[in-house]
């Protein structure tokens, strides 16, 4: 039975895996299920960022449990995101392939900046603030720490950052024996300050008026303050200093005796506390309150489609096109052409392509000239580099890589062997999108005011998606001879690739 009114989000963190399930009742979102498993995935990373077999096994066993609860969920109601450890693991494809055998849903690896954006979104959808506030959010995870700053009621932050410091990784680095001493704590704290030193001035200039902290470390600090009799649990410099003094009186992690601190959390609390102190003190924060909402809630908000929600990726693409002064009229004509050809392709291919993949084709059409400011001769390379290395809110790592790859090969020769590996997208879909993109850009090379798309018909050779026939009205060619020359050159590029062919027929 399909659970069309239920939505699930899984967060594959470096310390723990979380799953939340919500349902929509009369337009309201209700959380009906939560599950958390401490996996300590980041402990399995060696100096070469290889993830150990035991860590992979723990993660997969957890996903087997989650998969039972997800039985019956339609794919569009489930989103799985992975953070720091799977971002950096050099053998992450081993984990992803094993997970694919258990879960019929894709795992999205998101960038640190995208993680920070989603943490901010999740926090701001829950915490009442003033429209004049400048809001600061920090999330200390197992492998990385995310920071975001926003203003007023806007759910989109103005600053996002991620730093490779987390309670699990700092544990391995500064507290390998799980012993507590002042020198180790100070080294960890200083290392945290060093990680954000280039941001300190910028952040202070924002004049933060309210600060929030999310996830395990800050939740634990909040609850320990309650244990100590602080009725509101708000973190202030004095309260934080006192807490650090109390903690440093213990000799080992296991000796810590605060009622709210579980045995599991004890093993990573001291390192997380050191990171938090380093950031809190370096930024000169006056107070910070704990928020129970974080990454998962931000992902859920977008998955369900919050009030007046608009796909953030579309906003990102439009913003980027304006930032790089793209010729909007030309770009939109290429997008229109891509839509025209894709519809013809889809009717003949009779293959279901996820709407996200189709959208990436149109974003590639819109953004293929972002690198034109550098120079024209290698615009495809420059545009690809910009798209691969920019912060693109809303895009997960593979979506951004696919966008960059399509743009990289939108003109000139194509090196199929250089294509990156994708776990979320099928290779045959990628190739078809690339062919459509190249043709869409090519017939708009003259940048004419309006091109008659009805003069073109794209036909697939039976059972061969990579073989196309391109029919063109003769009357159109008579007044646009350069397009025919460009298409003949394009034929040569296709001929160089095994199993590709482009036939041109004048009607």
C-alpha positions as CSV (number, residue, x, y, z in Angstrom):
1,X,0.0,0.0,0.0
2,X,1.5,3.3,-1.1
3,X,1.8,5.9,1.7
4,X,1.2,9.0,-0.5
5,X,0.6,11.3,2.4
6,X,3.7,10.3,4.3
7,X,7.2,11.6,3.7
8,X,10.5,10.2,4.8
9,X,14.0,11.8,5.2
10,X,17.2,9.9,6.1
11,X,20.3,11.8,7.1
12,X,23.5,9.7,6.8
13,X,25.7,11.7,9.2
14,X,29.3,11.0,10.2
15,X,28.3,10.1,13.8
16,X,24.7,8.9,13.5
17,X,22.1,8.0,10.9
18,X,18.7,9.5,11.4
19,X,15.3,8.8,9.8
20,X,12.2,10.9,10.3
21,X,8.7,10.3,8.8
22,X,6.0,12.9,8.6
23,X,2.5,12.9,7.3
24,X,0.3,15.6,5.9
25,X,-3.1,15.9,7.7
26,X,-5.4,18.7,6.6
27,X,-2.5,20.7,5.3
28,X,-0.5,20.4,8.5
29,X,2.8,18.5,8.8
30,X,3.0,15.9,11.7
31,X,6.2,14.0,12.6
32,X,5.0,10.5,13.3
33,X,8.2,8.5,13.5
34,X,11.9,9.1,14.4
35,X,14.8,6.7,14.5
36,X,18.4,7.3,15.2
37,X,21.3,4.9,15.2
38,X,24.9,5.8,16.3
39,X,27.0,4.5,13.5
40,X,30.2,6.5,14.0
41,X,30.9,6.3,10.3
42,X,33.7,8.8,10.5
43,X,35.7,6.5,12.8
44,X,36.3,4.3,9.8
45,X,38.1,6.9,7.7
46,X,41.9,6.3,7.5
47,X,44.6,8.8,6.6
48,X,43.8,8.2,2.9
49,X,40.1,8.7,3.5
50,X,39.3,5.1,2.8
51,X,36.2,3.9,4.7
52,X,36.8,0.7,6.6
53,X,34.8,-2.5,5.9
54,X,33.4,-2.5,9.4
55,X,32.1,1.1,9.1
56,X,30.4,0.3,5.8
57,X,28.9,-2.9,7.3
58,X,27.5,-0.9,10.3
59,X,26.0,1.7,7.9
60,X,24.4,-0.9,5.6
61,X,22.9,-2.8,8.6
62,X,21.3,0.4,9.7
63,X,19.9,1.0,6.3
64,X,18.4,-2.5,6.3
65,X,16.4,-1.5,9.3
66,X,15.3,1.8,7.8
67,X,14.3,0.0,4.6
68,X,11.7,-2.1,6.5
69,X,9.9,1.1,7.7
70,X,10.0,2.6,4.2
71,X,8.2,-0.2,2.5
72,X,5.4,1.2,0.4
73,X,6.8,4.7,0.1
74,X,6.7,6.2,-3.4
75,X,10.2,7.4,-4.5
76,X,9.0,11.0,-4.7
77,X,8.2,11.0,-1.0
78,X,11.6,9.9,0.2
79,X,14.9,11.8,0.3
80,X,18.2,10.5,1.6
81,X,21.1,12.8,2.1
82,X,24.7,12.0,3.1
83,X,27.2,14.5,4.6
84,X,30.9,14.8,5.5
85,X,32.1,11.2,5.7
86,X,30.6,10.1,2.4
87,X,31.6,13.4,0.9
88,X,35.3,12.7,1.5
89,X,35.4,8.9,1.4
90,X,37.5,7.8,-1.6
91,X,35.7,4.5,-1.7
92,X,32.2,5.8,-1.1
93,X,30.9,4.1,-4.3
94,X,31.3,0.8,-2.5
95,X,28.9,2.0,0.2
96,X,26.5,3.5,-2.4
97,X,26.4,0.3,-4.4
98,X,25.7,-1.8,-1.3
99,X,23.0,0.6,-0.2
100,X,21.4,0.5,-3.6
101,X,20.7,-3.2,-3.2
102,X,18.7,-2.5,0.0
103,X,17.0,0.9,-0.7
104,X,15.1,1.6,-3.9
105,X,15.8,5.3,-3.3
106,X,18.9,7.3,-4.4
107,X,21.4,8.6,-1.8
108,X,22.3,12.2,-2.5
109,X,25.8,13.4,-1.3
110,X,25.4,17.1,-0.5
111,X,28.2,19.7,-0.2
112,X,29.1,21.3,3.1
113,X,27.6,24.6,1.9
114,X,24.4,22.9,0.9
115,X,24.3,21.2,4.2
116,X,24.6,24.5,6.0
117,X,21.8,26.0,3.9
118,X,19.5,23.1,4.8
119,X,20.4,23.3,8.4
120,X,19.5,27.0,8.4
121,X,16.2,26.3,6.6
122,X,15.3,23.6,9.1
123,X,16.1,25.8,12.1
124,X,14.3,28.9,10.7
125,X,11.1,27.0,10.0
126,X,10.8,26.2,13.7
127,X,12.2,29.1,15.6
128,X,10.2,32.4,16.0
129,X,12.4,35.4,15.4
130,X,12.0,39.0,14.6
131,X,12.0,40.3,11.0
132,X,14.8,42.6,11.9
133,X,17.0,39.9,13.4
134,X,20.4,38.8,12.0
135,X,20.4,35.1,12.7
136,X,23.4,32.8,13.3
137,X,23.1,29.0,13.2
138,X,25.8,26.4,13.9
139,X,25.6,22.7,13.6
140,X,28.5,20.5,14.9
141,X,28.4,17.1,13.3
142,X,30.5,14.0,13.5
143,X,32.9,15.1,10.7
144,X,32.2,18.7,9.9
145,X,30.7,21.9,11.3
146,X,28.3,24.0,9.4
147,X,27.7,27.7,9.9
148,X,24.9,29.9,8.3
149,X,23.8,33.5,8.7
150,X,20.6,35.0,7.5
151,X,18.6,38.2,7.9
152,X,14.9,38.8,8.6
153,X,12.3,36.4,7.6
154,X,14.1,35.1,4.5
155,X,14.7,31.4,4.7
156,X,17.7,31.7,2.4
157,X,20.9,32.5,4.3
158,X,23.3,35.1,3.1
159,X,26.4,33.3,4.4
160,X,27.0,29.5,4.4
161,X,30.2,27.7,5.3
162,X,31.4,24.3,6.2
163,X,34.6,23.4,8.0
164,X,36.2,19.9,8.4
165,X,35.9,19.6,12.1
166,X,33.5,17.3,13.9
167,X,33.2,15.5,17.2
168,X,34.2,12.1,15.8
169,X,37.2,13.4,13.7
170,X,38.4,15.6,16.6
171,X,38.1,12.7,18.9
172,X,40.5,10.6,16.9
173,X,42.9,13.6,16.6
174,X,43.0,15.0,20.1
175,X,41.5,12.4,22.4
176,X,42.5,9.0,21.0
177,X,42.6,7.4,24.5
178,X,39.4,9.1,25.7
179,X,41.3,10.8,28.4
180,X,40.4,14.4,29.5
181,X,43.2,16.9,30.1
182,X,43.4,20.6,29.8
183,X,46.2,20.6,27.2
184,X,44.3,18.3,24.7
185,X,41.1,20.4,25.2
186,X,43.0,23.6,24.5
187,X,44.6,22.2,21.4
188,X,41.3,21.0,20.0
189,X,39.7,24.4,20.9
190,X,42.5,26.3,19.1
191,X,42.3,24.1,16.1
192,X,38.6,24.9,15.8
193,X,39.3,28.6,16.1
194,X,42.0,28.2,13.3
195,X,39.4,26.6,11.1
196,X,37.2,29.7,11.1
197,X,39.8,32.4,11.5
198,X,39.3,33.6,7.9
199,X,35.6,34.0,8.6
200,X,35.7,35.8,11.9
201,X,35.8,39.4,10.6
202,X,33.1,38.8,8.0
203,X,30.8,37.2,10.6
204,X,31.3,39.8,13.2
205,X,30.4,42.5,10.7
206,X,26.9,41.0,10.3
207,X,26.1,42.1,13.9
208,X,24.4,38.9,14.9
209,X,21.3,39.5,17.1
210,X,20.2,35.9,17.8
211,X,22.1,32.6,17.6
212,X,21.0,29.0,17.5
213,X,22.8,25.7,17.7
214,X,21.6,22.3,16.5
215,X,22.4,18.6,16.7
216,X,24.0,16.4,19.3
217,X,26.8,18.4,20.8
218,X,24.8,21.5,21.4
219,X,21.8,19.5,22.5
220,X,24.0,17.9,25.1
221,X,25.4,21.2,26.3
222,X,21.8,22.6,26.6
223,X,20.6,19.6,28.6
224,X,23.7,19.6,30.9
225,X,23.0,23.2,31.7
226,X,19.5,22.1,32.7
227,X,21.0,19.4,34.8
228,X,23.1,22.1,36.5
229,X,20.0,24.2,37.3
230,X,20.1,26.7,34.5
231,X,16.3,26.9,33.9
232,X,16.3,28.3,30.3
233,X,19.3,26.2,29.0
234,X,20.6,29.2,27.1
235,X,24.4,29.1,26.5
236,X,26.3,32.2,27.6
237,X,30.0,32.8,27.9
238,X,29.9,32.5,31.8
239,X,27.8,29.3,31.7
240,X,30.0,27.8,29.0
241,X,33.2,28.6,30.9
242,X,31.7,27.0,34.0
243,X,30.7,23.9,32.1
244,X,34.1,23.5,30.6
245,X,35.6,23.7,34.1
246,X,33.3,21.0,35.4
247,X,34.0,18.7,32.4
248,X,37.8,19.2,32.8
249,X,37.6,17.9,36.3
250,X,36.8,14.4,35.0
251,X,39.7,12.1,34.0
252,X,38.1,10.0,31.2
253,X,35.0,10.2,29.0
254,X,33.4,7.4,31.0
255,X,33.7,9.3,34.2
256,X,31.4,12.1,33.1
257,X,28.3,11.7,35.2
258,X,25.7,14.2,34.0
259,X,22.2,12.5,34.0
260,X,21.3,13.7,30.5
261,X,24.5,12.5,28.9
262,X,24.1,9.0,27.4
263,X,27.0,6.6,27.3
264,X,27.1,6.9,23.5
265,X,27.3,10.7,23.6
266,X,30.0,10.6,26.3
267,X,32.4,9.2,23.8
268,X,32.2,12.3,21.5
269,X,31.1,15.0,23.8
270,X,34.4,16.5,24.9
271,X,35.7,17.0,21.4
272,X,32.4,18.5,20.4
273,X,32.5,20.8,23.4
274,X,36.0,22.0,22.4
275,X,34.9,22.8,18.8
276,X,31.9,24.7,20.1
277,X,34.0,26.7,22.6
278,X,36.5,27.6,19.9
279,X,33.7,29.0,17.6
280,X,31.6,30.6,20.3
281,X,34.6,32.5,21.8
282,X,36.2,33.4,18.5
283,X,33.0,35.0,17.3
284,X,32.3,36.7,20.5
285,X,28.7,35.4,20.8
286,X,26.8,36.7,23.8
287,X,24.2,33.9,23.9
288,X,23.0,30.9,22.0
289,X,20.0,28.7,22.3
290,X,19.4,25.1,21.2
291,X,17.1,24.3,18.3
292,X,15.7,20.8,17.9
293,X,15.3,21.4,14.1
294,X,18.3,21.0,11.8
295,X,19.3,19.3,8.5
296,X,16.5,16.7,8.4
297,X,13.8,19.2,9.0
298,X,15.2,21.5,6.2
299,X,15.2,18.5,3.8
300,X,11.7,17.6,4.8
301,X,10.5,21.1,4.3
302,X,11.7,21.1,0.7
303,X,10.6,17.6,0.1
304,X,7.0,18.3,1.1
305,X,7.1,21.8,-0.5
306,X,6.6,24.3,2.3
307,X,4.4,27.4,2.0
308,X,5.1,29.2,-1.3
309,X,8.0,26.8,-1.9
310,X,9.8,27.3,-5.2
311,X,12.5,24.9,-6.3
312,X,15.6,26.6,-4.9
313,X,17.7,25.2,-7.9
314,X,15.7,27.2,-10.4
315,X,16.3,30.3,-8.3
316,X,20.0,29.4,-8.1
317,X,20.3,29.0,-11.9
318,X,18.5,32.3,-12.6
319,X,20.7,34.1,-10.0
320,X,23.9,32.7,-11.5
321,X,22.9,33.6,-15.0
322,X,22.3,37.2,-13.9
323,X,25.5,37.3,-11.9
324,X,27.6,36.4,-14.9
325,X,25.6,38.7,-17.2
326,X,24.5,36.0,-19.5
327,X,22.7,37.0,-22.7
328,X,19.2,36.2,-21.3
329,X,17.4,36.3,-24.6
330,X,19.8,33.9,-26.2
331,X,19.9,31.6,-23.2
332,X,16.1,31.4,-23.0
333,X,16.0,30.6,-26.7
334,X,18.4,27.7,-26.1
335,X,16.2,26.5,-23.2
336,X,13.1,26.7,-25.4
337,X,14.9,24.7,-28.1
338,X,16.0,22.1,-25.6
339,X,12.4,21.7,-24.4
340,X,11.2,21.3,-28.0
341,X,13.7,18.6,-28.9
342,X,13.4,16.8,-25.5
343,X,9.6,16.5,-26.0
344,X,10.2,14.9,-29.4
345,X,12.9,12.6,-28.0
346,X,10.7,11.5,-25.1
347,X,7.7,10.7,-27.3
348,X,9.9,8.4,-29.4
349,X,12.2,6.9,-26.7
350,X,9.3,6.0,-24.4
351,X,11.5,6.1,-21.4
352,X,10.7,7.8,-18.1
353,X,13.4,10.3,-17.2
354,X,13.1,11.8,-13.7
355,X,11.9,15.4,-13.8
356,X,15.1,16.4,-12.0
357,X,17.2,15.1,-14.8
358,X,15.1,16.8,-17.4
359,X,15.4,20.1,-15.4
360,X,19.2,19.8,-15.4
361,X,19.1,19.8,-19.2
362,X,17.3,23.1,-19.1
363,X,19.6,24.6,-16.5
364,X,22.6,23.5,-18.6
365,X,21.0,25.3,-21.6
366,X,20.5,28.4,-19.4
367,X,24.0,28.4,-18.0
368,X,26.2,27.1,-20.8
369,X,27.8,30.6,-21.3
370,X,28.6,31.5,-17.7
371,X,32.3,31.2,-18.6
372,X,32.0,33.7,-21.5
373,X,33.5,36.5,-19.3
374,X,36.8,34.6,-19.3
375,X,37.1,34.0,-23.1
376,X,35.1,32.5,-25.9
377,X,37.4,29.9,-27.4
378,X,37.2,27.7,-24.3
379,X,33.9,28.8,-23.0
380,X,32.7,25.2,-22.4
381,X,35.7,24.5,-20.1
382,X,35.4,27.8,-18.3
383,X,31.7,27.4,-17.8
384,X,32.1,23.9,-16.6
385,X,34.7,24.9,-14.1
386,X,32.5,27.7,-12.7
387,X,29.5,25.4,-12.3
388,X,31.5,22.7,-10.7
389,X,33.2,25.0,-8.1
390,X,30.5,27.5,-7.3
391,X,28.1,27.2,-4.3
392,X,24.9,26.2,-6.0
393,X,22.1,26.1,-3.3
394,X,19.7,23.3,-3.8
395,X,21.9,21.1,-5.9
396,X,23.4,17.9,-4.4
397,X,26.9,16.9,-5.4
398,X,26.0,14.7,-8.4
399,X,23.4,17.1,-9.7
400,X,26.0,19.8,-9.8
401,X,28.5,17.4,-11.4
402,X,26.0,16.4,-14.1
403,X,25.3,20.1,-14.8
404,X,29.0,20.8,-15.1
405,X,29.6,17.7,-17.3
406,X,26.9,18.6,-19.8
407,X,28.2,22.1,-20.1
408,X,31.8,20.9,-20.4
409,X,30.9,18.9,-23.6
410,X,28.3,21.2,-25.1
411,X,30.6,22.0,-28.0
412,X,33.7,20.7,-29.8
413,X,34.9,17.1,-29.3
414,X,33.5,14.7,-26.7
415,X,35.6,12.5,-24.5
416,X,33.2,9.8,-23.2
417,X,36.1,8.1,-21.2
418,X,36.5,11.3,-19.1
419,X,32.9,11.3,-17.9
420,X,32.6,10.9,-14.2
421,X,30.8,8.1,-12.5
422,X,27.3,8.8,-11.4
423,X,25.3,6.7,-9.0
424,X,22.1,8.8,-9.3
425,X,21.8,9.0,-13.0
426,X,21.7,6.4,-15.8
427,X,24.5,6.8,-18.4
428,X,22.0,6.4,-21.4
429,X,20.0,9.4,-20.0
430,X,23.1,11.5,-19.7
431,X,24.2,10.8,-23.3
432,X,20.7,11.7,-24.6
433,X,20.6,14.9,-22.7
434,X,24.1,15.9,-24.0
435,X,23.1,15.2,-27.6
436,X,19.9,17.3,-27.2
437,X,21.9,20.1,-25.5
438,X,24.5,20.2,-28.3
439,X,21.9,20.4,-31.0
440,X,19.9,23.0,-29.1
441,X,22.9,25.3,-28.7
442,X,24.2,24.6,-32.3
443,X,21.1,25.7,-34.1
444,X,21.1,28.9,-32.1
445,X,24.7,29.8,-32.9
446,X,23.6,32.7,-35.0
447,X,21.9,34.2,-32.0
448,X,18.9,35.3,-34.2
449,X,16.0,37.1,-32.7
450,X,13.6,34.2,-33.2
451,X,14.3,30.8,-34.8
452,X,11.5,28.8,-36.4
453,X,11.7,25.5,-34.4
454,X,9.0,23.9,-36.6
455,X,11.7,23.7,-39.3
456,X,13.4,21.0,-37.3
457,X,12.3,17.4,-36.5
458,X,14.4,15.1,-34.4
459,X,13.9,11.4,-35.0
460,X,15.5,8.4,-33.3
461,X,16.8,5.4,-35.1
462,X,14.8,2.4,-33.9
463,X,16.3,0.8,-30.7
464,X,19.3,3.2,-30.8
465,X,18.9,6.2,-28.6
466,X,22.4,7.5,-29.6
467,X,21.6,7.5,-33.3
468,X,19.5,10.4,-34.6
469,X,18.1,11.7,-37.8
470,X,17.7,15.5,-38.0
471,X,15.2,16.7,-40.5
472,X,15.3,20.3,-41.6
473,X,13.0,22.2,-44.0
474,X,14.9,23.1,-47.1
475,X,13.4,26.6,-47.2
476,X,14.9,27.3,-43.8
477,X,18.4,26.1,-44.9
478,X,18.3,28.4,-47.9
479,X,18.4,31.4,-45.7
480,X,20.5,29.8,-42.9
481,X,23.3,28.1,-44.7
482,X,25.8,28.4,-41.8
483,X,23.6,26.2,-39.6
484,X,24.0,23.4,-42.2
485,X,27.7,23.8,-42.1
486,X,27.7,23.7,-38.3
487,X,25.6,20.5,-38.4
488,X,28.0,18.9,-40.8
489,X,30.9,19.6,-38.4
490,X,28.7,18.2,-35.6
491,X,28.3,15.0,-37.6
492,X,32.1,14.5,-37.5
493,X,32.2,14.9,-33.7
494,X,29.5,12.2,-33.4
495,X,31.2,9.9,-35.8
496,X,34.2,9.8,-33.5
497,X,32.2,8.2,-30.8
498,X,31.3,4.5,-30.9
499,X,27.6,3.9,-31.6
500,X,26.8,7.6,-32.2
501,X,25.5,8.9,-35.5
502,X,23.7,12.0,-36.7
503,X,22.0,12.0,-40.1
504,X,20.8,15.2,-41.7
505,X,17.9,15.2,-44.1
506,X,16.6,18.2,-46.0
507,X,12.9,18.1,-46.7
